[in-house]
Amino acid sequence: SRLANLPDEQYKRANELYDKAVRVDCIEELTELEPLNYAQAMQLVERGIYDFHLHQIASLDRKKFEKALDFMQKGLDSDCINLFVELTPTELKEAEKLLQDGFPPIIAGHFCKLNEEQREIAQIFISKNSDIELACEISAFEDDRRQKCINALNDGIDPEFVCEVADLNEEQRQRLPKLRKLKVGNTNLGEFASLNHRDYKKALEMLTKGLYEDYILYIID
C-alpha cells in the first residue's frame, strides 16, 4: 500500500483517518494538509464527512471554513459547500430565495448568479441531463453562440459536446449530417467535422469501410 510508505507523521495521520472510516482513496491527500487545515478535516470527520469533499472543505481558509460549518449546521449538502462559501452576500440572498422556492441546493448555488432568461436556458440543458455548471455556463453565452448550442442539443448532440459543435464554422457544420449517417458518435463528431480537407476525405473513406472511429482519429493524428 502507498500509505505504508508515507513519512512517519503522515503515516500516523493516515492511520487516524482510516480509523475514522475516511475513504481510503482520499486519505493520502489529507495527510499532506497544513496543521490548521488537518485540524479542520478532523472537525469535518466528526460531522460525518468521509469522502473527497473532506479535503476541499478542510483546505478553506479559516473565515470560509467557519462559513462552511454554518452552512452544514443549516443542512447544506457537503457537495455544495464550496460553491456557497464563494457567493457574494447578494448572490447568497438570492440563493436562499431559490432554496425557499424548492430548488435543490446545487442548482440554487448556480442559478443565483443568472437572470431569469439565463435560468430558463439552463433548465433546458439540465432537463437533457447536462452538468449543471455547464448548463449555466452555456446560458451566459452571447445570443448567437448560445442559440447554436441549443440547436445542437435539439439535433440530438449530448450536452457535453454541444459547445464543440456550436463552434464549428459553416463548412464544417455541413459535414455533420454525413458524419452522423456514418454513425460517428457525439464524442468524436466535432473532431471529425473540423478535420482539414485532406484528412476529412481520408476519414470518410475509412468510416465507409467500417473502421472504428477512435482508431481513425489515432491514425490521422
N, C-alpha and C positions, 0 to 999 in steps of 0.2 A: 504493500500500500504506500502511496505517496505520502500519506500523513505520518507514517512511521519514520520517514526520512527528514522530517521537519526539525529545525533547531529546537533546543530544549524548551525555551519559553513558548514558542508556537505549538510544540507538541503538547505541552501542558494545557494550553488553551483548547487545542483540538479535542483532547480527552474530556475537558469540561463541557464543551459544546456537544460532543457525542452523547455524553451522559444526560444532557438536557433534551435529547431527541431532535437536535437540529439535523436537517438533511445532510447526508454525508457529502454530496457533491457541492454543498455550499460552505463547508467548514474551512477548507484551506484559505479561501479568500478572507474569511472573517478573522483568521489568526494573524493576518497582516495589518489589521486596523491599529491606528494610534490608540494609546491607553484610554483616552476620553471616549473615543468612538467605540472601543471594545466594551467599555462600561455601559454605553448606551445600548449596544447589542444585547448585553445580558439583561438589561431592563426590558427590552422587547421580547426576549425569550420568555421571561416571567409572565408576559402578557399574551403568550400563545402564538408568537410568530416564529416559524421554524424554517421558512423557505427562502428563496432568493430575494424576496422583499426585505429580508432582515438586513442584509448588507447595505442596500440602498438607503434605508431609513437611518440606520446606525451611522452612516457616513455624513449625515447632515450636520451643519454647524449647530451650536447649542440653541440658538434662538429658534431656528427652524425645527429642531428636534422637539423643543417644547410645544411648538405648534402641532407637530405630528402627534404627540401624546394627547393633546387636547382633542384632535380630530378622532383619534382612536377611542377616547373616552365617550365621544358622541356617536360611536358606532360606525365610523367610516371604514370601508374595506381597506386592507393594507395595500392592495394594488393601486389605490387611488391617492394615497397619502402624499407621495412625491409630487403628484400633479397639483394637489390642493395647497401645499405649502408654498408653491411658487406663484399663486394667484395674488393679484393686487387686491386691496380692500374692495374696490368697485366690482372686480370680477367675482370675488368671493361672495359678495352680497347677491349678485345675480345668480351664482351657482346655488346659493341657499334657496332662492325663489324657485329655481328649477327642481330642486330636490323636493320642495313642498308640493310642486305640481306633479310629482310622481316619476320624474326622470331618474334612471339609475345613476349612482354617483359618478361613474366613469364618463357618462355622456354629459352630465351636468358640468363636470370639470372642464370639458372641452367647449360645450355649447355656450358657456358664459362669456366666451370671447367672440362669439359670432352674432351677426344681426339676424333678424327673422328670416330674410331671404336665404342667407347662407345656411341657416339651420334646416330649412326645407330641402335645400340641395343635398346637404349632408345626410339627411334622413333617407333620401333616395338610394344613396350608396350603402348606407347601413342596412337597409332592407334587402340589399343584394349580398349581404354578408361581408361587406367591406370592413377592414380595420377602421376603428373609429377615428384614430388620429389621421389616417389617410383621407377618410371621408371629409373631415373638417379642413384639411389642407386643400383638397380639390375645391371645396365650396368657396374658398377665399381667392381662387384664381381669377384673373381677368376674364371678362364675359366670354370672349371668343374661345380661349383655351378651355374654359370650364364647359362650354357647350359641346366642344369636341369630345371631351371626356364623357359627357352624358350620352352623346351619340354612340361612342364606342361601347358604353355599357349597354345601351339599348340594342346594339348589334350582337350582343352576347359575349363581349370580352369580359373576362374576370376583372373585378375592381382593381386588383393589384397591378394589372397591366394596362389599364386604360390610358394612363399618362403617356406611356411609351407609344401607344398607337396614336394618341391625340397629337403628339409632337412630330409625326411623320409629315413630310411635305405632300403636295397634291399628287405628284407622280408616284410616290411610294404608297400612298393610300389606295391608288388604283390597282395596286398589286394584291391587295388584301383578299378580294373575292376568289381569285385564282388559288392563292395560298390556302385559303380555308377549304376550298374544294378538294385540294390535295391533302387535307386532313392535318395541316400544320396546327399544332396546339397553341393556346394562348401564351404559353411560356416563351415560345420562340418566334411568335408571329411578327413582332416588331423588328426583331433582328433580321429575319429573312427579308422583310419588306424594305429594310434600309440598306441592303447589300448594294455594292456598285453593280453596274450593268453586266460586266463580265461574270462576276461571282453569282449574281442573281440567275443568269442564264444556266450556269453550271448547276446551281441548286435546283432549278426546275427540272432539269434532266434527271438528276438523282432522285428527286421526290417522285417523279413519274415512274421510276424503276422500283419504287417502294423502299428505298434506303431509309434507315432510321434518322430522324431529323437532327438529333443531337450529334450523331456521327457525321452528318453532312456539314454541320457548322464547325465541327472539330477539324475536318479535312480542309475546309475553305480557310479557316483561321490559320 
